[in-house]
Amino acid sequence: MSTADLSVGDPRVGDLRVGVVGAGAMGADHVRRISRTITGATVSAVVEPDAGRRATAIELAPGATGYVRLEDALAAGAVDAVLIATPGRFHEPVLLPALDAGLPILCEKPLTQDPESSWRVLEAEQATGKHLIQVGFMRRFDREYALLRDLIAEKSAGELLMLHAAHRNATVPDSYTQDMLITDSVVHEFDVVPWLAGSTIRTVEVRYGRRNRLTPAHLREPILVLMELDNGVLVDVEMNVSVQFGYQVATEAVFEKGIARIGQPSGLQLWQDATFRIGDHADFTTRFREAYDLQVQAWVDAAKQGAIAGPSAWDGFKVAVACQAGVAALKTAGPVALDLPPVPSFYADAAHPAAATV
Ligand code: ISE
């Protein structure tokens, strides 16, 4: 189709008008990214009930209109696509009207907070007949994760045997609960591990060890999360949210005849006073900044073609099932099995999407 066949207002012509829903730290970061870093899109609407946050986000996107509810932005015909960055419990009430309007959606993780609501979202998407939802698991857009995935697939170091992952946050806010170790943090490994290994999670187990005295009083961590994949690969994740010193997400992959590591510190190197120092990250916004940029750019480019370019709603559903097992494993001794229904035919081709190669 040539651009001559497209009418003005068609999202494939000119900038995609994005409505960003939720203007907390992550939403504001995406407003800034769409306005200043990526191409082909503008923020036309900021949907946020808090007036202060709404105004601050609009300052980053001159020309955007503020709304309290997504439905009002939809009724005004103000958006071609929706980026959802609200807390997870508000995702379903935003996803459903956006799907009803037939708009492309980038939904920050998680898709929703439990398999039942994620299933309802899958049904609503299938009713549109289109793949409209991309879930914001940004690690798939990190260059080192993509290299590791290629290495695993090409088997030049032999078959993958194990993955050792470390997921370390400096601190977490008081609002962070014990379940969030799984639903807010390990949720990323639940998406990226099957994507890397080309297999499905069969069981999840949580082990508690010595508690960090610096962790908030209501938390018991660090924890060790053990996964067994359908292909026999074993995965351990050190989930640690009180390391104080900074932010680290690293993985070591063990192959039949080699070892690979990603996520090592790669910042400024400084030799001074008989000491060697290397910069590291304080939080995920800088550690994954490039991945976020690539993710949103890929989504915008794909949305203009009526497609998605990353994790699908089915991927989001599978992660919701894994999180349910993970939360159960926090309170259970031994492995908890995942109970995944068969993939609906609508998503069958997207079960292990090759999309999101960067
Ligand atoms: C946070 O919400 C994120 O998504 C980060 O990527 C993760 O590392 C952190 O643990 C979460 O709290």
Residues whose N, C-alpha, C, O or C-beta is under 5 A from the ligand:
A	BS01	ISE	N169 D184 S185 F284
